[in-house]
Amino acid sequence: MDLSQISSGSTGIGHGNGGVVSNNEQDEAKQNLIQVINSIQKVLGLLHQLYLTVSSFNMASQLPLLERINAVVSELDNLQRLSDNCKIQVPVEVLNLIDDGKNPDEFTRDVLNSCIARNQITKGKTDAFKGLRRHILEELEEAFPDEVEAYREIRATSAAVS
C-alpha cells in the first residue's frame, strides 16, 4: 500500500459499532497506520541487510551479523508496540488466500459477486411478488370492482399521509 493512499484516503473511517470516528480520531488512526507501515518497511530493509550478511558470512562478519539481528529484533519490538495502536480487522479468508499464495483481491471480487448474485435473486423475488400483486388486483377488480376501488382509495390516502 502506498502512503499517499492512506493520507489522501476517505474522510470517514468506519467504526466497529457502525458509527463514524471523529476527524481527530481519523487523523490519529491514519498516523498510527503510517507509522506501522514505515516500521514494516524498515523491518523488510533490515531483513534484507541480514540476508546479505548471512549469505556472505565469515568470522569477520560475526559482529555486524549480531548487530543486524539485534536491529531486526528491536524494530520488531517497535512494530509490536505500534501495532497495538492500530486497530484493523482483516477477514480470515483474506489471510488464508495470502497463505495459499493467491491475490487477496480475489476475496473482494468473490464477496462482491456473491452480493450481486443475492441482490439479483432478491430483485427477482420482489418482481415476482409485484407481478403476483398486480395479477391478483386485476382478478379482484373483475370480480369485486367496488371493493378494489375502495382499497385503492385507502392506499392512496395512506401513501399521501406517510
C-alpha positions, 0 to 999 in steps of 0.5 A, spaced: 500 500 500 502 506 498 502 512 503 499 517 499 493 512 499 492 512 506 493 520 507 489 522 501 484 516 503 476 517 505 474 522 510 470 517 514 473 511 517 468 506 519 467 504 526 466 497 529 459 499 532 457 502 525 458 509 527 463 514 524 470 516 528 471 523 529 476 527 524 481 527 530 480 520 531 481 519 523 487 523 523 490 519 529 488 512 526 491 514 519 498 516 523 498 510 527 497 506 520 503 510 517 507 509 522 506 501 522 507 501 515 514 505 515 516 500 521 514 494 516 518 497 511 524 498 515 523 491 518 523 488 510 530 493 509 533 490 515 531 483 513 534 484 507 541 487 510 541 480 514 540 476 508 546 479 505 550 478 511 548 471 512 549 469 505 556 472 505 558 470 512 565 469 515 568 470 522 569 477 520 562 478 519 560 475 526 559 482 529 555 486 524 551 479 523 549 480 531 548 487 530 543 486 524 539 481 528 539 485 534 536 491 529 531 486 526 529 484 533 528 491 536 524 494 530 520 488 531 519 490 538 517 497 535 512 494 530 509 490 536 508 496 540 505 500 534 501 495 532 497 495 538 495 502 536 492 500 530 486 497 530 484 493 523 480 487 522 482 483 516 477 477 514 480 470 515 479 468 508 483 474 506 489 471 510 488 464 508 488 466 500 495 470 502 497 463 505 495 459 499 499 464 495 493 467 491 491 475 490 487 477 496 483 481 491 480 475 489 476 475 496 473 482 494 471 480 487 468 473 490 464 477 496 462 482 491 459 477 486 456 473 491 452 480 493 450 481 486 448 474 485 443 475 492 441 482 490 439 479 483 435 473 486 432 478 491 430 483 485 427 477 482 423 475 488 420 482 489 418 482 481 415 476 482 411 478 488 409 485 484 407 481 478 403 476 483 400 483 486 398 486 480 395 479 477 391 478 483 388 486 483 386 485 476 382 478 478 379 482 484 377 488 480 373 483 475 370 480 480 369 485 486 370 492 482 367 496 488 371 493 493 378 494 489 376 501 488 375 502 495 382 499 497 385 503 492 382 509 495 385 507 502 392 506 499 392 512 496 390 516 502 395 512 506 401 513 501 399 521 501 399 521 509 406 517 510 
